[in-house]
Amino acid sequence: MSCKVGIPRALLYYKYFPMWKAFLEKLGAEIIVSEDTNQKLILQGASLVVSDTCLPVKVFIGHVLSLSDKCDKILIPVVRSTSEKVYNCSRFLALPDLAKAVVPGVTPILEIEFDYSRGKRYLYRQIYSLGKHFTINPFKIKAAAEYAWETHQRYHKITTEQHLTRVEAIDLLCKGKSIEIKEMGNDGLTIGIAGHPYVLHDEQVSHNLIKRLKAAGVNILTPEMAPETPDSNGNGHTRFAGLAKNYWESEEDVVGAGDWYTRIKVDGIIGIMAFACGPDSMMMSLVQRQAHSANIPFMSLTVEEHTAEAGVVTRIEAFLDMIYRAKRRNQQCV
Amino acid sequence: MRITFPHIGNAYIAIKAMLDPLGVDYVVPPKCNKRTLSLATKYSPEGVCIPFKLNLGNMIEAVELGADHIMNVTGHGTCRMGYYFKVQEQILRDMGYDVTMMLTGLSEHKLKGFLNLLRSVSNNAPWSKIISSFAFGIAKMTALDDMEILANNMRAFEIHKGTITPLYRKSLQAIDDASDYHSLKAVVREYGEEMSGVEVIPDYKPLKILVVGEIYVVLDPFANMDVEMELGKLGVVTNRSLYLSRWVKKGLFFNPLGIDQWRDVHKAAMPYLKRDIGGDGWETVGEKVISTGHYDGMVHLAPFTCMPEGTAQCIMPSTKEDLPVLAIYCDEQTSKAGMITRLEAFTDMIAMKKAGCLSQ
């Protein structure tokens, strides 16, 4: 009988799910992903942790809770660093211990720590110790890890080349759903959204921000669409080009994306952040300042479990109206 | 070139002692006050933590006094502190102040980085002078902490409430004024004797509370609203896990040699939190585990939205070591009256627990 491994649909899921799935399925595990985020799940998660924890972690705890009777083990990896001396937010490093401490009767947790700063050998040891739960054959683990890495690369390539969001790319890769490729219109607005994937792509958390913008006929750009390597003009370098030294692991989604949007001159930038997010509290301010100096309209949305949907809708409408009006006026002047 | 540096507790006295012999032109920002806080909250990003805001407030007030170079620390780590300088620099520039940040990476360069920073602000003074002034600064830092430890111990015992605090304040001034080792030693002896000589309540068995948490709010009496003094007024002896002099000595001297001064604490935290989560979160959990039995309670101080301390606070209730913990979040909204009420309730409860009244 294969081991059922649960993966919470929160936080790092959006960044690494195809990789984890490839690795675990190659080793013969059955993957169970928790349901889509809903209000009940958020409230359950929020009731277990102290109130000033950030919303994504509350959502994560809710997902762990919802998985606890559905699987044999839960995979909670710790991503400490993926490049030299660039560490992840403190909350990510404590996820397994946090889940163990606050979720009553939690299923056994599979941990793995990615820490680039500690060298390759440490990484290999970690991968091997994770794989050991499923097979004793080290060659099989190696093959699975290589396959997982390939999948991860493909996932990245799809998002940047085909301008798909992470969720669309996961659907395409893992569920085989075909996505209709939309032609980017030239007449509409292009809005860049800066924010972490777990805020942006969780429809319950972001209050359908992406869908609402698309319904309003706006072309959207999300951080994962930014090309990894700069083009001939040095554009589209998500790794904090020019703006700031890379300090946090996952902040390229905010600062890197904001940088990219200002370089390619989008019509407006929406920064979405969770209340009490430590890194974003500083980084969003950098993006805002940069957008301001490049004369690009910027709106900051802060979400938490009490955010009212109507408020978000009104603000998006007002923001788009404002940009449309400014654009029309500029065209008339010309 | 006029140097300034943000406040952290009473560290300014020690930093002054380091800069004075080197002939550096510097300004000490006014001690944190209401104006600092309102300036800071006006110009800081909304969700950032209180140490950032107060540091920024200090910088603004120092720049108004003519400072143009700011000494600051950076680092690599998971906590926001290592990145403060970048955002603060941007904010100050947007406000129209032309400032230069003089930085040292404390976590990478340790002692050498700090000495290099001193050298660069002193216009390349000879190393012998830098090292001797640094050593004198550390001596002052140690004296400050000795005074503070004594004051926090004695405050609970005094018969006439409010005799220790003015003495302690005076001793800070005297330490600041001391110009050499000899007078520093005399000051420490004089005030030490005076404080230990106050009239005490005979046979008084006070409660003992450990103060832990994020380093800035633990060390800075403005940020934590004199929590230790207030506890002392309630007749409680306080101790803390962090003193600046110990932190500097161990962090700068022993860490580079590969000695982990927190080893016991980390080991104690292991069953509940397996890895360093940045800031002082790991230590907080470990302190709770090893202090159980030695203290009657623990006050956990954290800036609002602090990532490591928030995590530590989530994890702490799950330890099997049972030590009452009162978590106090510090930010610009915290009011002193609210905090005192909570401290009173907390001390009442641990006193009842100790007396066995809460047997169920």
Interface residues (C-beta under 8 A of the other chain):
Chain A: V49 V50 D52 T53 C54 V78 R80 K85 V86 Y87 N88 C89 S90 R91 L93 A94 P96 D97 L98 K100 A101 V102 E111 E113 A244 K245 Y247 W248 M273 F275 A276 C277 G278 P279 D280 S281 M282 M284 S285 L286 R289 T302
Chain B: P45 E46 G47 V48 C49 F52 H76 G77 T78 C79 R80 G82 Y83 Y84 K86 V87 Q90 I91 D94 Y272 L273 K274 R275 D276 I277 G278 G279 G281 F304 T305 C306 M307 P308 G310 T311 Q313 C314 I315 P317 S318 A327 Y329
